[in-house]
Amino acid sequence: MGCSVSTSSRSTCSSGSRGEAVSPLCFEIGFCGTKRTKRTFSDHVITPQNLPSVPNRIFTNGKSRTSCIFTQQGRKGINQDAVIVWEDFMSEDVTFCGVFDGHGPQGHLVARKVRDALPLKLLSSMHSYQSRQNGSGGACLKGNLKKSDGSPEDRLNCLWKETFMKSYKAMDKELRSHPNLDCFCSGSTAVTIVKQGPNLFMGYIGDSRAIMGSKDSNGSMVAIQLTVDLKPDLPREAERIKKCRDRVFALQDEPEVPRVWLPFDDAPGLAMARAFGDFCLKEYGVISIPEFSHRLLTERDQFIVLASDGVWDVLSNEEVVEIVSLAPTRSSAARILVDSAAREWKLKYPTSKMDDCAVVCLFLDGKMDTESDYEEQGLSSATVQSNHSGNAIETDDGQKTELYLPRNFTVRSSEESDSYGRVAAEFEGNVVQSRQRIKTGQVWKV
């Protein structure tokens, strides 16, 4: 089963085609053959049991030193989105961010499992690599790399690419053998980034997305899309799926949503080409191999936004950048963005129920708000960090959702498909009334 792996780097990894080992170097962040003065990821072992006590790791609504996160339940039932920001990840100049959008009966459990376990697999992979290199006396590589001769950056890029590939593979393998988690028709997307100094490494599957707000030569804010929505109608994705005998088509009542269907049954109807879990489709072209890319950040780059498709279904990249850049405080940017998406759902798709929304805003200058910023807005830092109704306390018991005709189910079960006939007439009448809406001079189509 093949896959397309893209990278913005001009280098090629020597271990790619002939199985040759990458040139010896140690993944060194903060020290190089000298006494350590900063904490590194080799200082202690982190396990799932002690994750709650790990400092500088946030996964509920709030803010950190350089970021804010917010997730809100839609109107489909339990919130299946999960988010994380982990500062001082591996070392003091490394930050990990991720957004995970679950789907299917146990999608919320899959998303949370991936949120907790995937960063640990990245840590483990890097720790193993450093241990091997320390034992062999390999050359050292600093975290803040410059494009001098290209060789150190190329080697670091290869190392992160291999780490993302191995970690995603191990994550899916763990889900397949999990004793208490049924991932046969449940799964999750993942958009994950590691910021190491000026280097940005990205691995992603599914249709969650990352963008960046940056300034152009005139000082105006522009949106730069960092990832690709891996949907089934992408030519390279559709070709792989069809080679594996699966089918890709959209239903008549939602022609804008291509889905993956089994070759012998009109199920399950997955709206993405890559995902964790969904093992009913893994033999038919749906894969968990991530796309990987690397970007060297510049002083013009201001912030990064990761979000689930509940945001991107109703807001463009440019609108998201504008909303975040104009937020009254940085700490409120993620919440304001989710609130904006909720309003747009009501305006653009009044007959559909809003999807869950999850947002991470990472500010690249490493600064957040001062207390005066809160006072000017009539807020307190406690208010900004407090949980909202959209981020319910996490429990392992699922919630049954009412049946309705959505705009974009990620997975359609047989029960949901059967319900379409009962509500189709009412839905069609509502669609006629809301077919076109005018906003800022543009016609939005439902």
Secondary structure, DSSP 4 states (H G I P E B T S, - for coil): -------SSS---TTSSS-PPPPPEEE-SS-SSS---S-BTTSS---GGGGGG-TTEE-SSEE-SSEEEEEE--SSSS--EEEEEEETSSBTTEEEEEEEEEESTTHHHHHHHHHHHHHHHHHHHHHHHHHHHHHHTPEEE-SS---SSSHHHHHHHHHHHHHHHHHHHHHHHHHHT-SS---SS-EE-EEEEEEETTEEEEEEESS-EEEEEEE-TTS-EEEEE-S----TTSHHHHHHHHHTT-EEE--TT-TT--EEE-TTSS-EEES-SB-EE-TTSGGGT-B-PPEEEEEE--TTEEEEEEE-HHHHTT--HHHHHHHHHT-SSGGGHHHHHHHHHHHHHHHH-TTSPPPPEEEEEEETTS----HHHHHHTT--HHHHHS--TTSPPP-S----------S--SS--HHHHHHHHHHHHHHHHHHHHTSEEEETTEEEE-
